[in-house]
């Protein structure tokens, strides 16, 4: 009697798509929010230095 062993690999293309979409969203959010966050950081640093 032969026994067939199968391994379940999951939905690899789906995970690749989710990973790429997440990376794209991070880049998009970083591009939009980066300058604003830099301004907030610079202002906070200036206030601490002038204190």
C-alpha distance matrix in Angstrom:
0.0 3.8 6.6 9.9 12.9 16.2 19.5 22.4 25.4 27.9 30.8 32.1 34.7 36.0 36.6 38.2 40.5 41.4 42.2 44.4 46.2 46.9 48.3 50.4 51.8 52.7 54.5 56.3 57.4 58.5 60.6 62.3 62.8 63.3 67.0 67.8 66.0 67.9 71.1 70.4 69.5 72.7 74.9 73.5 74.0 77.6 78.4 77.2 79.1 82.3 82.1
3.8 0.0 3.7 6.5 9.6 12.8 16.2 19.2 22.0 24.7 27.5 28.6 31.2 32.7 33.2 34.7 37.1 38.1 38.8 40.9 42.8 43.5 44.8 46.9 48.4 49.3 51.0 52.9 54.1 55.1 57.1 58.9 59.5 59.9 63.6 64.5 62.7 64.5 67.8 67.2 66.3 69.4 71.7 70.4 70.8 74.4 75.3 74.1 76.0 79.2 79.0
6.6 3.7 0.0 3.8 6.3 9.7 13.0 15.9 18.9 21.5 24.5 25.7 28.6 29.8 30.1 31.9 34.2 35.0 35.7 38.0 39.8 40.4 41.8 44.0 45.3 46.1 48.0 49.9 50.9 51.9 54.1 55.8 56.3 56.8 60.5 61.2 59.4 61.3 64.6 63.8 63.0 66.1 68.3 67.0 67.5 71.0 71.9 70.7 72.6 75.8 75.6
9.9 6.5 3.8 0.0 3.8 6.4 10.0 12.8 15.6 18.2 21.0 22.2 24.9 26.3 26.7 28.4 30.7 31.6 32.4 34.5 36.3 37.1 38.5 40.6 42.0 42.9 44.7 46.5 47.6 48.7 50.7 52.5 53.1 53.6 57.3 58.1 56.4 58.3 61.5 60.9 60.1 63.2 65.4 64.2 64.8 68.3 69.2 68.1 70.0 73.1 73.1
12.9 9.6 6.3 3.8 0.0 3.8 6.7 9.9 12.7 15.5 18.6 19.6 22.7 23.9 23.9 25.7 28.2 28.9 29.4 31.8 33.7 34.2 35.5 37.8 39.1 39.8 41.7 43.7 44.6 45.6 47.8 49.6 50.0 50.4 54.2 54.9 53.1 55.0 58.2 57.6 56.7 59.8 62.0 60.8 61.3 64.8 65.7 64.5 66.4 69.6 69.5
16.2 12.8 9.7 6.4 3.8 0.0 3.7 6.5 9.2 11.9 14.9 16.0 19.0 20.2 20.4 22.2 24.6 25.3 26.0 28.3 30.1 30.7 32.1 34.3 35.7 36.5 38.4 40.2 41.3 42.3 44.4 46.1 46.7 47.2 50.9 51.7 50.0 51.9 55.1 54.5 53.8 56.9 59.1 57.9 58.5 62.0 62.9 61.9 63.8 66.9 66.9
19.5 16.2 13.0 10.0 6.7 3.7 0.0 3.7 6.1 9.1 12.4 13.3 16.6 17.6 17.4 19.3 21.8 22.3 22.8 25.3 27.1 27.5 28.9 31.2 32.5 33.2 35.1 37.1 38.0 39.0 41.2 42.9 43.3 43.8 47.5 48.3 46.5 48.4 51.6 51.0 50.2 53.3 55.5 54.3 54.9 58.3 59.2 58.2 60.1 63.2 63.2
22.4 19.2 15.9 12.8 9.9 6.5 3.7 0.0 3.8 5.7 9.1 10.6 13.9 14.4 14.4 16.7 18.9 19.2 20.1 22.6 24.1 24.6 26.2 28.4 29.5 30.4 32.5 34.2 35.1 36.3 38.5 40.0 40.5 41.2 44.9 45.5 43.9 45.9 49.0 48.3 47.7 50.9 53.0 51.9 52.6 56.0 56.9 56.0 58.0 61.0 61.0
25.4 22.0 18.9 15.6 12.7 9.2 6.1 3.8 0.0 3.8 6.8 7.2 10.8 11.7 11.3 13.2 15.8 16.3 16.8 19.2 21.0 21.5 22.9 25.2 26.5 27.3 29.2 31.0 32.1 33.1 35.2 36.9 37.5 38.0 41.7 42.5 40.9 42.8 46.0 45.5 44.9 47.9 50.1 49.1 49.8 53.1 54.1 53.3 55.2 58.2 58.4
27.9 24.7 21.5 18.2 15.5 11.9 9.1 5.7 3.8 0.0 3.8 5.8 9.0 8.9 8.9 11.5 13.4 13.6 14.8 17.3 18.5 19.1 21.0 23.0 24.0 25.1 27.2 28.7 29.6 31.0 33.1 34.5 35.1 35.9 39.6 40.2 38.8 40.9 43.9 43.4 43.0 46.1 48.1 47.2 48.1 51.4 52.2 51.6 53.7 56.5 56.6
30.8 27.5 24.5 21.0 18.6 14.9 12.4 9.1 6.8 3.8 0.0 3.8 5.7 5.4 6.5 8.9 10.2 10.8 12.5 14.6 15.6 16.7 18.6 20.2 21.3 22.9 24.7 26.0 27.2 28.8 30.6 31.9 32.8 33.8 37.4 38.0 36.9 39.0 42.0 41.6 41.4 44.4 46.4 45.8 46.8 49.9 50.9 50.5 52.5 55.3 55.6
32.1 28.6 25.7 22.2 19.6 16.0 13.3 10.6 7.2 5.8 3.8 0.0 3.8 5.4 5.2 6.2 8.7 9.9 10.6 12.4 14.3 15.4 16.6 18.4 20.0 21.2 22.8 24.4 25.8 27.0 28.7 30.5 31.4 32.1 35.6 36.6 35.4 37.2 40.4 40.2 39.8 42.7 44.9 44.3 45.1 48.2 49.4 49.0 50.8 53.6 54.1
34.7 31.2 28.6 24.9 22.7 19.0 16.6 13.9 10.8 9.0 5.7 3.8 0.0 3.8 5.5 5.0 6.1 8.6 9.8 10.5 12.2 14.1 15.3 16.4 18.3 20.0 21.1 22.4 24.2 25.7 26.9 28.6 30.0 30.7 34.2 35.2 34.4 36.2 39.2 39.3 39.2 41.9 44.1 43.9 44.7 47.6 49.0 48.8 50.5 53.2 53.9
36.0 32.7 29.8 26.3 23.9 20.2 17.6 14.4 11.7 8.9 5.4 5.4 3.8 0.0 3.8 5.4 5.1 6.2 8.6 9.9 10.5 12.2 14.2 15.3 16.5 18.4 20.1 21.0 22.4 24.2 25.7 27.0 28.2 29.3 32.7 33.5 32.6 34.8 37.6 37.5 37.5 40.4 42.4 42.0 43.1 46.1 47.1 47.1 49.0 51.6 52.1
36.6 33.2 30.1 26.7 23.9 20.4 17.4 14.4 11.3 8.9 6.5 5.2 5.5 3.8 0.0 3.8 5.4 5.0 6.0 8.5 9.8 10.4 12.2 14.1 15.2 16.4 18.4 19.8 21.0 22.3 24.3 25.8 26.5 27.4 31.0 31.7 30.5 32.6 35.6 35.3 35.1 38.0 40.1 39.5 40.4 43.5 44.6 44.3 46.2 49.0 49.4
38.2 34.7 31.9 28.4 25.7 22.2 19.3 16.7 13.2 11.5 8.9 6.2 5.0 5.4 3.8 0.0 3.8 5.5 5.1 6.2 8.6 9.9 10.6 12.3 14.3 15.4 16.6 18.3 20.0 21.1 22.6 24.5 25.6 26.1 29.6 30.8 29.8 31.5 34.6 34.7 34.4 37.1 39.4 39.1 39.8 42.8 44.2 43.9 45.6 48.3 49.0
40.5 37.1 34.2 30.7 28.2 24.6 21.8 18.9 15.8 13.4 10.2 8.7 6.1 5.1 5.4 3.8 0.0 3.8 5.4 5.2 6.1 8.5 9.9 10.5 12.2 14.2 15.4 16.4 18.2 19.8 21.0 22.6 24.0 24.9 28.3 29.3 28.7 30.6 33.4 33.6 33.7 36.4 38.5 38.4 39.4 42.2 43.5 43.6 45.3 47.9 48.6
41.4 38.1 35.0 31.6 28.9 25.3 22.3 19.2 16.3 13.6 10.8 9.9 8.6 6.2 5.0 5.5 3.8 0.0 3.8 5.5 5.2 6.1 8.6 9.8 10.5 12.3 14.3 15.2 16.3 18.1 19.9 21.1 22.1 23.2 26.7 27.3 26.5 28.7 31.4 31.3 31.4 34.3 36.2 35.9 37.0 39.9 41.0 41.0 43.0 45.5 46.0
42.2 38.8 35.7 32.4 29.4 26.0 22.8 20.1 16.8 14.8 12.5 10.6 9.8 8.6 6.0 5.1 5.4 3.8 0.0 3.8 5.5 5.2 6.2 8.6 10.0 10.7 12.4 14.3 15.4 16.5 18.4 20.2 20.9 21.5 25.1 26.0 24.9 26.7 29.8 29.7 29.4 32.2 34.4 34.1 34.9 37.9 39.2 39.0 40.7 43.4 44.1
44.4 40.9 38.0 34.5 31.8 28.3 25.3 22.6 19.2 17.3 14.6 12.4 10.5 9.9 8.5 6.2 5.2 5.5 3.8 0.0 3.8 5.4 5.1 6.1 8.7 9.9 10.6 12.3 14.3 15.3 16.5 18.5 19.9 20.3 23.7 25.0 24.3 25.9 28.9 29.3 29.2 31.7 34.0 34.0 34.8 37.5 39.1 39.2 40.7 43.3 44.2
46.2 42.8 39.8 36.3 33.7 30.1 27.1 24.1 21.0 18.5 15.6 14.3 12.2 10.5 9.8 8.6 6.1 5.2 5.5 3.8 0.0 3.8 5.4 5.0 6.2 8.7 9.9 10.4 12.2 14.1 15.3 16.5 18.0 19.2 22.4 23.3 22.9 24.9 27.6 27.9 28.2 30.8 32.8 32.9 34.0 36.7 38.0 38.3 40.1 42.4 43.3
46.9 43.5 40.4 37.1 34.2 30.7 27.5 24.6 21.5 19.1 16.7 15.4 14.1 12.2 10.4 9.9 8.5 6.1 5.2 5.4 3.8 0.0 3.8 5.4 5.1 6.2 8.7 9.8 10.5 12.1 14.2 15.4 16.1 17.2 20.7 21.4 20.4 22.6 25.4 25.3 25.4 28.3 30.2 30.0 31.1 34.0 35.1 35.3 37.1 39.6 40.3
48.3 44.8 41.8 38.5 35.5 32.1 28.9 26.2 22.9 21.0 18.6 16.6 15.3 14.2 12.2 10.6 9.9 8.6 6.2 5.1 5.4 3.8 0.0 3.8 5.5 5.1 6.3 8.6 10.0 10.5 12.3 14.4 15.3 15.5 19.0 20.3 19.3 20.9 24.0 24.3 24.1 26.6 29.0 28.9 29.7 32.5 34.0 34.1 35.6 38.2 39.1
50.4 46.9 44.0 40.6 37.8 34.3 31.2 28.4 25.2 23.0 20.2 18.4 16.4 15.3 14.1 12.3 10.5 9.8 8.6 6.1 5.0 5.4 3.8 0.0 3.8 5.4 5.2 6.1 8.6 9.8 10.6 12.4 14.1 14.8 18.0 19.3 19.1 20.7 23.4 24.1 24.4 26.7 28.8 29.3 30.2 32.7 34.3 34.7 36.2 38.5 39.7
51.8 48.4 45.3 42.0 39.1 35.7 32.5 29.5 26.5 24.0 21.3 20.0 18.3 16.5 15.2 14.3 12.2 10.5 10.0 8.7 6.2 5.1 5.5 3.8 0.0 3.8 5.4 5.0 6.0 8.3 9.8 10.6 11.8 13.3 16.5 17.2 16.9 19.1 21.6 21.8 22.4 25.0 26.8 27.1 28.4 30.9 32.1 32.7 34.5 36.7 37.6
52.7 49.3 46.1 42.9 39.8 36.5 33.2 30.4 27.3 25.1 22.9 21.2 20.0 18.4 16.4 15.4 14.2 12.3 10.7 9.9 8.7 6.2 5.1 5.4 3.8 0.0 3.8 5.5 5.2 5.9 8.5 10.0 10.3 11.0 14.6 15.4 14.5 16.4 19.3 19.4 19.6 22.2 24.2 24.3 25.4 28.0 29.4 29.7 31.4 33.8 34.7
54.5 51.0 48.0 44.7 41.7 38.4 35.1 32.5 29.2 27.2 24.7 22.8 21.1 20.1 18.4 16.6 15.4 14.3 12.4 10.6 9.9 8.7 6.3 5.2 5.4 3.8 0.0 3.8 5.6 5.1 6.1 8.7 10.0 9.9 13.1 14.8 14.4 15.7 18.5 19.5 19.5 21.6 24.0 24.5 25.3 27.7 29.5 30.0 31.3 33.6 34.9
56.3 52.9 49.9 46.5 43.7 40.2 37.1 34.2 31.0 28.7 26.0 24.4 22.4 21.0 19.8 18.3 16.4 15.2 14.3 12.3 10.4 9.8 8.6 6.1 5.0 5.5 3.8 0.0 3.8 5.4 5.1 6.3 8.6 9.7 12.4 13.7 14.1 15.8 18.1 19.1 19.9 21.9 23.7 24.7 25.8 27.9 29.5 30.5 31.9 33.9 35.2
57.4 54.1 50.9 47.6 44.6 41.3 38.0 35.1 32.1 29.6 27.2 25.8 24.2 22.4 21.0 20.0 18.2 16.3 15.4 14.3 12.2 10.5 10.0 8.6 6.0 5.2 5.6 3.8 0.0 3.8 5.4 5.2 5.8 7.8 10.8 11.2 11.2 13.6 15.7 16.1 17.1 19.5 21.0 21.6 23.1 25.3 26.6 27.5 29.3 31.2 32.3
58.5 55.1 51.9 48.7 45.6 42.3 39.0 36.3 33.1 31.0 28.8 27.0 25.7 24.2 22.3 21.1 19.8 18.1 16.5 15.3 14.1 12.1 10.5 9.8 8.3 5.9 5.1 5.4 3.8 0.0 3.8 5.5 5.3 5.1 8.6 9.9 9.4 10.9 13.7 14.4 14.7 16.9 19.0 19.6 20.6 22.9 24.6 25.3 26.7 28.8 30.1
60.6 57.1 54.1 50.7 47.8 44.4 41.2 38.5 35.2 33.1 30.6 28.7 26.9 25.7 24.3 22.6 21.0 19.9 18.4 16.5 15.3 14.2 12.3 10.6 9.8 8.5 6.1 5.1 5.4 3.8 0.0 3.8 5.8 5.5 7.7 9.8 10.5 11.4 13.7 15.3 16.0 17.5 19.6 20.9 21.8 23.5 25.5 26.6 27.7 29.6 31.3
62.3 58.9 55.8 52.5 49.6 46.1 42.9 40.0 36.9 34.5 31.9 30.5 28.6 27.0 25.8 24.5 22.6 21.1 20.2 18.5 16.5 15.4 14.4 12.4 10.6 10.0 8.7 6.3 5.2 5.5 3.8 0.0 3.8 5.8 7.1 7.9 9.5 11.3 12.6 14.0 15.5 17.1 18.5 19.9 21.5 23.0 24.5 26.0 27.4 28.9 30.4
62.8 59.5 56.3 53.1 50.0 46.7 43.3 40.5 37.5 35.1 32.8 31.4 30.0 28.2 26.5 25.6 24.0 22.1 20.9 19.9 18.0 16.1 15.3 14.1 11.8 10.3 10.0 8.6 5.8 5.3 5.8 3.8 0.0 3.8 5.8 5.3 6.1 8.6 10.1 10.7 12.2 14.2 15.5 16.6 18.3 20.0 21.3 22.7 24.3 25.9 27.2
63.3 59.9 56.8 53.6 50.4 47.2 43.8 41.2 38.0 35.9 33.8 32.1 30.7 29.3 27.4 26.1 24.9 23.2 21.5 20.3 19.2 17.2 15.5 14.8 13.3 11.0 9.9 9.7 7.8 5.1 5.5 5.8 3.8 0.0 3.8 5.5 5.2 6.1 8.6 10.0 10.5 12.1 14.2 15.4 16.3 18.2 20.1 21.1 22.3 24.2 25.8
67.0 63.6 60.5 57.3 54.2 50.9 47.5 44.9 41.7 39.6 37.4 35.6 34.2 32.7 31.0 29.6 28.3 26.7 25.1 23.7 22.4 20.7 19.0 18.0 16.5 14.6 13.1 12.4 10.8 8.6 7.7 7.1 5.8 3.8 0.0 3.8 5.5 5.0 6.2 8.7 9.8 10.4 12.3 14.3 15.2 16.4 18.4 20.0 20.9 22.4 24.3
67.8 64.5 61.2 58.1 54.9 51.7 48.3 45.5 42.5 40.2 38.0 36.6 35.2 33.5 31.7 30.8 29.3 27.3 26.0 25.0 23.3 21.4 20.3 19.3 17.2 15.4 14.8 13.7 11.2 9.9 9.8 7.9 5.3 5.5 3.8 0.0 3.8 5.4 5.1 6.4 8.7 9.9 10.7 12.4 14.3 15.4 16.8 18.6 20.1 21.2 22.8
66.0 62.7 59.4 56.4 53.1 50.0 46.5 43.9 40.9 38.8 36.9 35.4 34.4 32.6 30.5 29.8 28.7 26.5 24.9 24.3 22.9 20.4 19.3 19.1 16.9 14.5 14.4 14.1 11.2 9.4 10.5 9.5 6.1 5.2 5.5 3.8 0.0 3.8 5.3 5.1 6.1 8.5 9.9 10.6 12.2 14.2 15.4 16.6 18.3 20.0 21.2
67.9 64.5 61.3 58.3 55.0 51.9 48.4 45.9 42.8 40.9 39.0 37.2 36.2 34.8 32.6 31.5 30.6 28.7 26.7 25.9 24.9 22.6 20.9 20.7 19.1 16.4 15.7 15.8 13.6 10.9 11.4 11.3 8.6 6.1 5.0 5.4 3.8 0.0 3.8 5.5 5.1 6.1 8.5 9.9 10.5 12.1 14.2 15.4 16.3 18.2 19.9
71.1 67.8 64.6 61.5 58.2 55.1 51.6 49.0 46.0 43.9 42.0 40.4 39.2 37.6 35.6 34.6 33.4 31.4 29.8 28.9 27.6 25.4 24.0 23.4 21.6 19.3 18.5 18.1 15.7 13.7 13.7 12.6 10.1 8.6 6.2 5.1 5.3 3.8 0.0 3.8 5.4 5.1 6.1 8.6 9.8 10.5 12.3 14.3 15.3 16.4 18.3
70.4 67.2 63.8 60.9 57.6 54.5 51.0 48.3 45.5 43.4 41.6 40.2 39.3 37.5 35.3 34.7 33.6 31.3 29.7 29.3 27.9 25.3 24.3 24.1 21.8 19.4 19.5 19.1 16.1 14.4 15.3 14.0 10.7 10.0 8.7 6.4 5.1 5.5 3.8 0.0 3.8 5.5 5.2 6.2 8.6 9.9 10.7 12.4 14.3 15.5 16.6
69.5 66.3 63.0 60.1 56.7 53.8 50.2 47.7 44.9 43.0 41.4 39.8 39.2 37.5 35.1 34.4 33.7 31.4 29.4 29.2 28.2 25.4 24.1 24.4 22.4 19.6 19.5 19.9 17.1 14.7 16.0 15.5 12.2 10.5 9.8 8.7 6.1 5.1 5.4 3.8 0.0 3.8 5.5 5.2 6.1 8.6 10.0 10.6 12.2 14.2 15.4
72.7 69.4 66.1 63.2 59.8 56.9 53.3 50.9 47.9 46.1 44.4 42.7 41.9 40.4 38.0 37.1 36.4 34.3 32.2 31.7 30.8 28.3 26.6 26.7 25.0 22.2 21.6 21.9 19.5 16.9 17.5 17.1 14.2 12.1 10.4 9.9 8.5 6.1 5.1 5.5 3.8 0.0 3.8 5.5 5.1 6.1 8.6 9.9 10.5 12.2 14.2
74.9 71.7 68.3 65.4 62.0 59.1 55.5 53.0 50.1 48.1 46.4 44.9 44.1 42.4 40.1 39.4 38.5 36.2 34.4 34.0 32.8 30.2 29.0 28.8 26.8 24.2 24.0 23.7 21.0 19.0 19.6 18.5 15.5 14.2 12.3 10.7 9.9 8.5 6.1 5.2 5.5 3.8 0.0 3.8 5.4 5.1 6.2 8.7 9.9 10.6 12.3
73.5 70.4 67.0 64.2 60.8 57.9 54.3 51.9 49.1 47.2 45.8 44.3 43.9 42.0 39.5 39.1 38.4 35.9 34.1 34.0 32.9 30.0 28.9 29.3 27.1 24.3 24.5 24.7 21.6 19.6 20.9 19.9 16.6 15.4 14.3 12.4 10.6 9.9 8.6 6.2 5.2 5.5 3.8 0.0 3.8 5.5 5.1 6.3 8.7 10.0 10.6
74.0 70.8 67.5 64.8 61.3 58.5 54.9 52.6 49.8 48.1 46.8 45.1 44.7 43.1 40.4 39.8 39.4 37.0 34.9 34.8 34.0 31.1 29.7 30.2 28.4 25.4 25.3 25.8 23.1 20.6 21.8 21.5 18.3 16.3 15.2 14.3 12.2 10.5 9.8 8.6 6.1 5.1 5.4 3.8 0.0 3.8 5.4 5.1 6.1 8.6 9.9
77.6 74.4 71.0 68.3 64.8 62.0 58.3 56.0 53.1 51.4 49.9 48.2 47.6 46.1 43.5 42.8 42.2 39.9 37.9 37.5 36.7 34.0 32.5 32.7 30.9 28.0 27.7 27.9 25.3 22.9 23.5 23.0 20.0 18.2 16.4 15.4 14.2 12.1 10.5 9.9 8.6 6.1 5.1 5.5 3.8 0.0 3.8 5.5 5.1 6.1 8.5
78.4 75.3 71.9 69.2 65.7 62.9 59.2 56.9 54.1 52.2 50.9 49.4 49.0 47.1 44.6 44.2 43.5 41.0 39.2 39.1 38.0 35.1 34.0 34.3 32.1 29.4 29.5 29.5 26.6 24.6 25.5 24.5 21.3 20.1 18.4 16.8 15.4 14.2 12.3 10.7 10.0 8.6 6.2 5.1 5.4 3.8 0.0 3.8 5.5 5.2 6.1
77.2 74.1 70.7 68.1 64.5 61.9 58.2 56.0 53.3 51.6 50.5 49.0 48.8 47.1 44.3 43.9 43.6 41.0 39.0 39.2 38.3 35.3 34.1 34.7 32.7 29.7 30.0 30.5 27.5 25.3 26.6 26.0 22.7 21.1 20.0 18.6 16.6 15.4 14.3 12.4 10.6 9.9 8.7 6.3 5.1 5.5 3.8 0.0 3.8 5.5 5.2
79.1 76.0 72.6 70.0 66.4 63.8 60.1 58.0 55.2 53.7 52.5 50.8 50.5 49.0 46.2 45.6 45.3 43.0 40.7 40.7 40.1 37.1 35.6 36.2 34.5 31.4 31.3 31.9 29.3 26.7 27.7 27.4 24.3 22.3 20.9 20.1 18.3 16.3 15.3 14.3 12.2 10.5 9.9 8.7 6.1 5.1 5.5 3.8 0.0 3.8 5.5
82.3 79.2 75.8 73.1 69.6 66.9 63.2 61.0 58.2 56.5 55.3 53.6 53.2 51.6 49.0 48.3 47.9 45.5 43.4 43.3 42.4 39.6 38.2 38.5 36.7 33.8 33.6 33.9 31.2 28.8 29.6 28.9 25.9 24.2 22.4 21.2 20.0 18.2 16.4 15.5 14.2 12.2 10.6 10.0 8.6 6.1 5.2 5.5 3.8 0.0 3.8
82.1 79.0 75.6 73.1 69.5 66.9 63.2 61.0 58.4 56.6 55.6 54.1 53.9 52.1 49.4 49.0 48.6 46.0 44.1 44.2 43.3 40.3 39.1 39.7 37.6 34.7 34.9 35.2 32.3 30.1 31.3 30.4 27.2 25.8 24.3 22.8 21.2 19.9 18.3 16.6 15.4 14.2 12.3 10.6 9.9 8.5 6.1 5.2 5.5 3.8 0.0
